[in-house]
Amino acid sequence: MARLFLLPVLLVGAILFALTIGRYPLTISDIMAFFQAMLGFEQMAPERYQLLHNLIVEIRLPRILGAALVGAALASSGAAFQAVFRNPLVSPGILGVLGGASFGAALGILLFGNWALIQLSAFIMGLVAVGVGLMVANLFGHASMIMLVLGGMISGALFTSALSIVKYTADPNEQLPAIVYWLMGSLGGVDMTQIRWAMIPIVGGLIVLMLFGRALDALSMGDDEARALGVPAQQVRYGVIGAATLVSALSVSIAGMIGWVGLVIPHVVRLALGPGNARLLTRHGVRSSIMATVTSACHRR
């Protein structure tokens, strides 16, 4: 119980620490003085207030909050996928969401050029890619675990090939560098508007994954054992896949492909909390947000 209250404190501390790092270094006292002035509890020179407002509110805070959201989404979805497929090497891209989102973003850069439309295209195509993977898995009746993996591999390969075609047709001077830069993954273009529209569905998806924690513990023993305990294995599997796909597609549409988080961070958290999914997913998002926030500070201007 003490850890449950300690984790939000650590997250706030990680956010404050990340706010101090950049080309224009700040101290904790500078940040606290700015927030006090913003709330009207303290006076500050207008020039100083405007400088701190630009640094904190317009540049650093959106990227840090984006890192917290993306870290929680990718790591929690990665842990959920590992539990569903009972494989420690599974990542959120197992069903093709990364390949689909990458193709969608590249297509958006090629056709639209508007950042909001690029993100929307990445999100939609990520969901389409998972839908294609599930459709392939169900072509021959009941979708077994092997068929789900094969369907995801086929979908990922299909959209990765389509991405190569888009890169080939893109303008090598303007569009192709933008596509390559997006594929590398970055939080540099995140603003508060993106955070506001992405926060509600991501948090909602994370809550759904938390509610499935005990069912995933039963599912990890096998479908027959889960059914014997009264857990509908097929419904739980598709419910978790749907929620995990939603949050991972949203995170990829915000920050590009940062695939290592969903693969590595679940194992790091398991070393501290143990393998139980009920407890793991309840606290996973906060721990992952802390690690992603601190990590992003090292890559931020």
Protein Blocks (a to p, Z undefined) as FASTA:
>chain_A
ZZmmmmmmmmmmmmmmmmmgcjbdcdfklmmmmmmmmnopaccdfklmmmmmmmmmmmmm
mmmmmmmmmmmmmmmmmmmmmmmnopakbcfklnopmmmmmmmmmmmmmmnopaklmmmm
mmmmmmmmmmmmmmmmmmnopadfklmmmmmmmmmmmmmmmmmmmmmmpcfklmmmmmmm
mmnopaklgcfklmmmmmmmmmmmmmmmmmmmmmmmmmmnojklmmmnopafklmmmmmm
mmmmmmmmmmmmmnopafklmmmmmmmmmmmnojalklmmmmmmmmmmmmmmmmmmmmcZ
Z
